Structure formats: C-alpha cells, structure tokens
Amino acid sequence: MAATDFKDYYEILGVGRSADADEIKKSFRRLARQYHPDLNPNNKVAETRFKEINEAYEVLSDPDKRRKYDQFGQYWKQAGQPGATGASRGVEDFGFSDFTNFEEFINELLGRSAGSPYNYRPGASSSSGFGGFNPPGTSSTNTTTLDRETNLTLTFFEAFHGVQKRLNVGGETIEVKIPAGVKPGSRVRLKGKGQLHPYQSVRGDLYLVIDLKPHDFFQLEEDNLICEVPIAPDEAVLGTTIEVPTPDGAVSVQVPPGVRSGQSLRLRGKGWPKKGKRGDQMVKIAITPPKSLTDAERKAYEQVRAVRNYNPRVALQSVKL
C-alpha cells in the first residue's frame, strides 16, 4: 500500500487516538446511521463513506488489530505474525512511509541488502536466525484476528419474523438467513466468511451486528414490545374497551375505570420472540384531552366541574420544604 493510500481510521470515525471502546462504538453507530445506504439511496458518496466507517470500526473495535494498527500504521495487516528480533534498529526508528512495501521495511529492519540470499519473503523461514513470518503449516494461526464485523439494519418486521438477506461485504456476495427474534446488538456469525490469511489457506468469521430501524408505533425493551395508546378523559374516568395493534393483529383491551395517564396494561405473550416463546406487550395509556370542544361538550365538562368532589392535588397540601 502506498503512503498516499493510508487511511486514518481515527479520523474517519472522528475520535482521538486515546478514545476508549465506548467512545469508538458511539461514534461508529452515529456515523453508520447517518451514512447508511437505506437512508441515502443512490448516493455513491454516502455508500463509500459507509464502507470506510465499517472498515475503521472493524479495526479499532478489535483490541489486537488496533494495537497493530497503532504500532505499524499502514502495514498493520502484514505485521500480523511474530516480527523480527535482533535488529540493530528499533521499530520506532523507522518511518513506514519511507518504504514502498513491507518487504523493504523488513529487509531494512534486519539490515539486509536487496540482493541478500536472506531477503524477507512472505511465508519463507530464514536460516540466519532472525524470526520471520511463519510459513503455511509450521504453526497454528489465530483466526480471531481474521474475523470481521459489519452492521446490518433490519426493519421490525424482518427482525421479528426472520428474513433471508443477500449482502455485499468486501466485494463478496453473501446469502444469509437471519433468525426470528434478533435484537439490536445481536451478533449473527457466518463461519468462514471473514478475512483470508495472506499466507495460509484459512479464513476468519464474519459477524453481523444487528440494528433496528425505528418503528412508528412499537419500541423494544428486552423481550417486551412497548406502545402508547391515547384515550379520552371520559374513557379514563368511566373505563372503556380499545383496539390495540399487536404483531398478530389488533386485539380488544379492557381499560379499567380510573386508569392513570402513564399506567401500562400488559398483553401477555404478544411481545418479542425468544427461543420458541414470546415476551409481553406493554400498552402505555396516555390520557389525551381534546384540543377543541363543541358547545355541548364544553357545557358537559363545565357541569362535571361544578359537581366534582374529587381533588387530585389534595396530597400537595402537606408538602413542605
């Protein structure tokens, strides 16, 4: 990789080099939402930016990859194997941009000339006693460093029922079946779809981190669906029956007399799927007064006020500092 191709992942995510994992994650989620292709259809600039953001987060969210990136810069991938020892100069003495490729860097690090029989070659061992990259089959490979991660945003319907998706990750088209009941933060593992080791025939895994598009009516809290339903003041006083949307269709719900605004009614088994079971749906009541009244309605409310014996603020009379 030429020096001009170097990508500053910290700059891409808009964080400092001392940023902790939470700060990196928050910045990534904010930018991923901003530039997500679903929110920027036919926008090539946003699509490119989204890919850069995912690439940066894939490295900076992995402690091992981030350590190598901080140490080796644009050559962090090539430095994934045990490095050379016994060199006359330390790594910190080298400016990586002075070399056109990683081979030149290693040769300089080990004090080798371009024509030396011990020139560094990817996958070749050295008889000079200097440690180099392990050739295929000579040692085990930690495939964890080859894993990659990308965000997948689903609608509530897709996440609730499960869905088949065709994704393009790193130029590769992947078919994936998302199980029913995935939630934000869930990680779906695709074995053997991660990065390919440059010198060994092994691949890591790909992890899809699930996020959900906001829904107009439902919210998700753990395994429960939360919704808010407005009722009129007279319905709150006298009680009523209301129709409430659920994932399975509308159901009739009895609202008891005297219900308070903010009080929740539980619909058991109408929530989010989880291992063959369902959570609950919580119906939050919002008492909503009318913004305009007919003459008859106003007269009726005035009559109620005139005869009302109930004082909702009686408990405030004993409040003191």
RALIN-V47396 format. One record per residue. N is the residue number from 1. PSI is psi in radians with two decimals (none if undefined). OMEGA is omega in whole degrees, 0 to 359 (NA if undefined). Layout:
N/PSI/OMEGA, N/PSI/OMEGA
This chain:
1/2.22/177, 2/2.72/182, 3/-0.55/181, 4/-0.26/179, 5/-0.07/185, 6/2.33/179, 7/2.19/177, 8/1.73/184, 9/-0.56/178, 10/-0.73/179, 11/-0.67/180, 12/-0.72/180, 13/-0.13/178, 14/0.63/179, 15/2.80/176, 16/2.91/182, 17/-0.28/178, 18/0.11/182, 19/2.43/178, 20/3.09/185, 21/-0.69/181, 22/-0.72/180, 23/-0.70/179, 24/-0.75/181, 25/-0.75/180, 26/-0.76/180, 27/-0.71/179, 28/-0.84/182, 29/-0.70/180, 30/-0.82/182, 31/-0.64/180, 32/-0.69/177, 33/-0.73/184, 34/-0.68/186, 35/0.20/182, 36/2.38/182, 37/-0.56/179, 38/-0.51/180, 39/-0.12/180, 40/1.09/184, 41/2.40/177, 42/0.46/179, 43/1.72/184, 44/-0.60/179, 45/-0.81/179, 46/-0.66/180, 47/-0.77/178, 48/-0.75/179, 49/-0.71/180, 50/-0.72/179, 51/-0.69/179, 52/-0.68/180, 53/-0.76/178, 54/-0.72/180, 55/-0.77/180, 56/-0.76/181, 57/-0.62/179, 58/-0.64/181, 59/-0.87/187, 60/-0.34/179, 61/-0.20/179, 62/1.97/185, 63/-0.71/182, 64/-0.79/179, 65/-0.69/181, 66/-0.70/178, 67/-0.78/180, 68/-0.69/179, 69/-0.75/179, 70/-0.58/184, 71/-0.75/189, 72/-0.10/178, 73/-2.26/185, 74/-0.23/180, 75/0.35/186, 76/-0.57/180, 77/-0.75/180, 78/-0.43/182, 79/0.39/183, 80/-0.22/179, 81/2.91/179, 82/2.32/186, 83/3.09/182, 84/2.62/177, 85/2.90/176, 86/0.14/180, 87/2.75/183, 88/-0.28/180, 89/2.52/179, 90/2.81/180, 91/-0.61/183, 92/-0.27/181, 93/-0.19/186, 94/2.47/169, 95/1.95/187, 96/-0.46/181, 97/-0.17/179, 98/-0.18/185, 99/2.49/181, 100/-0.37/178, 101/2.98/184, 102/-0.50/179, 103/-0.77/179, 104/-0.68/179, 105/-0.81/181, 106/-0.75/180, 107/-0.71/178, 108/-0.69/180, 109/-0.66/182, 110/0.03/178, 111/0.50/181, 112/2.55/175, 113/2.86/182, 114/-0.52/182, 115/0.10/183, 116/2.46/176, 117/-0.20/181, 118/0.37/176, 119/2.52/178, 120/2.30/172, 121/2.29/179, 122/2.20/177, 123/-0.11/182, 124/2.47/176, 125/2.79/184, 126/2.33/178, 127/0.00/182, 128/-0.16/181, 129/-0.14/176, 130/2.41/177, 131/2.48/178, 132/-2.88/176, 133/2.44/180, 134/2.28/177, 135/2.83/181, 136/2.30/175, 137/-0.12/183, 138/-0.28/178, 139/2.85/180, 140/2.67/180, 141/2.31/176, 142/1.69/185, 143/-0.18/178, 144/-0.65/181, 145/-0.19/179, 146/-0.10/179, 147/2.62/175, 148/2.86/187, 149/2.44/177, 150/2.67/180, 151/2.53/174, 152/2.01/181, 153/2.22/182, 154/2.77/169, 155/2.87/176, 156/-0.70/181, 157/-0.80/181, 158/-0.77/182, 159/-0.63/181, 160/-0.81/186, 161/-0.28/190, 162/2.72/185, 163/2.67/173, 164/2.22/183, 165/2.55/171, 166/2.06/185, 167/2.66/172, 168/1.88/183, 169/2.01/179, 170/0.59/180, 171/0.01/180, 172/2.29/178, 173/2.21/185, 174/2.29/173, 175/2.27/182, 176/2.45/177, 177/2.02/180, 178/2.14/181, 179/2.74/178, 180/2.45/174, 181/0.19/176, 182/2.63/183, 183/2.88/178, 184/2.32/182, 185/-0.24/176, 186/2.53/179, 187/2.06/178, 188/2.12/185, 189/2.26/173, 190/1.79/186, 191/2.34/176, 192/0.30/179, 193/0.28/179, 194/-2.70/182, 195/2.56/178, 196/2.28/177, 197/2.32/185, 198/-0.40/185, 199/-0.09/180, 200/2.61/185, 201/1.08/177, 202/2.65/177, 203/2.59/174, 204/-2.87/181, 205/2.73/175, 206/2.27/179, 207/2.18/176, 208/2.05/179, 209/2.07/188, 210/2.40/170, 211/2.75/182, 212/2.41/171, 213/2.50/178, 214/2.51/178, 215/2.60/183, 216/-0.45/186, 217/-0.74/186, 218/2.59/167, 219/2.71/183, 220/2.19/174, 221/1.89/186, 222/-2.03/180, 223/0.13/183, 224/2.48/172, 225/2.35/181, 226/2.35/176, 227/2.81/179, 228/2.30/182, 229/2.20/180, 230/2.54/172, 231/2.78/180, 232/2.77/180, 233/-0.72/181, 234/-0.55/177, 235/-0.63/178, 236/-0.65/182, 237/-0.83/188, 238/-0.27/187, 239/2.74/182, 240/3.07/173, 241/2.25/182, 242/2.73/175, 243/2.19/183, 244/2.21/175, 245/2.42/174, 246/2.95/176, 247/-0.36/182, 248/0.12/184, 249/3.00/182, 250/2.47/176, 251/2.69/178, 252/2.32/182, 253/2.26/177, 254/2.15/176, 255/2.08/184, 256/2.67/175, 257/2.50/178, 258/0.26/180, 259/2.52/181, 260/2.64/174, 261/2.28/183, 262/-0.24/178, 263/2.50/182, 264/2.44/175, 265/2.34/186, 266/2.25/172, 267/1.78/186, 268/2.40/176, 269/0.24/180, 270/0.22/183, 271/-2.56/189, 272/2.49/178, 273/2.50/177, 274/1.84/176, 275/0.90/177, 276/-0.05/179, 277/-3.14/179, 278/2.50/170, 279/-2.86/182, 280/2.84/172, 281/2.19/181, 282/2.09/182, 283/1.87/181, 284/2.19/183, 285/2.30/176, 286/1.89/178, 287/2.06/189, 288/1.88/179, 289/2.66/179, 290/2.55/179, 291/-0.40/177, 292/2.62/183, 293/2.57/169, 294/2.92/179, 295/-0.68/181, 296/-0.70/179, 297/-0.77/180, 298/-0.74/180, 299/-0.68/180, 300/-0.75/178, 301/-0.65/178, 302/-0.64/178, 303/-0.69/177, 304/-0.75/180, 305/-0.62/183, 306/-0.55/184, 307/-0.03/184, 308/2.29/179, 309/-0.13/186, 310/2.25/177, 311/1.83/183, 312/-0.16/183, 313/0.31/182, 314/-0.57/181, 315/-0.33/181, 316/-0.26/184, 317/-0.41/182, 318/0.08/182, 319/2.28/178, 320/2.80/178, 321/none/NA
